[in-house]
């Protein structure tokens, strides 16, 4: 049974994480996704996971004590800014702790087999939050808290796939030197926050556990399919995680106002289908998607609805891999990532037409 986090607090414009006028990271984002999933019948397909606050222990696994102390002094019950992009309102601290805790609960329930797959519709988003810094609309790193919770609850290895248009510098920072968590990001490059070069392959103890593919602006479904087939799927298959988490940002959508990619609703479906198929092969289908960015409401609603559909059906084994893109910059980006990992002594295997490792 699929599990989901879909509490009204994340779309509450009054009591929750209330946005300043004109800010793109606003309650309507979560509300649009929630309404679309309800219309798609998510309640009849699964079980709602009760929201809860992240515990101090859960947060301390991925964030520094001084940073958490600073947040607890600055944020609860107040209004202000942590940087030029990252605001807080009186309800922000509760919403942030609830986003991290509920996502953590969902991930551990899927890991334990109480649920089959999961979708977590939460805000504020999290993948830019580093161990010791809030930034990029993010306070606490929801997917990192969930990954660390899964590790604490028996997962030997966890993979995090980040298809948000922005590189998840925070998630990379937290797991940079951790060989038990693989972080894979496909993102517009160069772009905010400026990280995510192909040569960023992990710290001394985790070479090869960070995988970055930076695509040029204008990339769309075909380029993303090639990244998944030639880089992500073989890398994850080699890593053999017990759980796959997805930082599901939808700002690579073709009409998103904050980026320049051309991914369609069907492109998000393609990525989710490929990951569900791989999850079925290597980790019992255990996969959880967590909302990150995305600022076009149709892109958000349609994208996450496609993820729901993909997660709800057993994944098909690929009969053929996607062709390498015609765009020479995108083709070079894929080649650059493969070359960087080979040079680091952790080559990513190739995939042959049957979908098996070569």
HELIX and SHEET records of a PDB file:
HELIX    1   1 UNK A    8  UNK A   11  5                                   4    
HELIX    2   2 UNK A   27  UNK A   39  1                                  13    
HELIX    3   3 UNK A   42  UNK A   45  1                                   4    
HELIX    4   4 UNK A   56  UNK A   60  1                                   5    
HELIX    5   5 UNK A   65  UNK A   74  1                                  10    
HELIX    6   6 UNK A   92  UNK A  112  1                                  21    
HELIX    7   7 UNK A  142  UNK A  152  1                                  11    
HELIX    8   8 UNK A  169  UNK A  175  1                                   7    
HELIX    9   9 UNK A  221  UNK A  227  1                                   7    
HELIX   10  10 UNK A  228  UNK A  232  3                                   5    
HELIX   11  11 UNK A  233  UNK A  239  1                                   7    
HELIX   12  12 UNK A  265  UNK A  282  1                                  18    
HELIX   13  13 UNK A  297  UNK A  311  1                                  15    
HELIX   14  14 UNK A  328  UNK A  343  1                                  16    
SHEET    1   A 8 UNK A  46  UNK A  48  0                                        
SHEET    2   A 8 UNK A   2  UNK A   5  1                                        
SHEET    3   A 8 UNK A 117  UNK A 120  1                                        
SHEET    4   A 8 UNK A 287  UNK A 291  1                                        
SHEET    5   A 8 UNK A 243  UNK A 248  1                                        
SHEET    6   A 8 UNK A 158  UNK A 162  1                                        
SHEET    7   A 8 UNK A 181  UNK A 188  1                                        
SHEET    8   A 8 UNK A 210  UNK A 215  1                                        
SHEET    1   B 2 UNK A  80  UNK A  81  0                                        
SHEET    2   B 2 UNK A  87  UNK A  88 -1                                        
END                                                                             
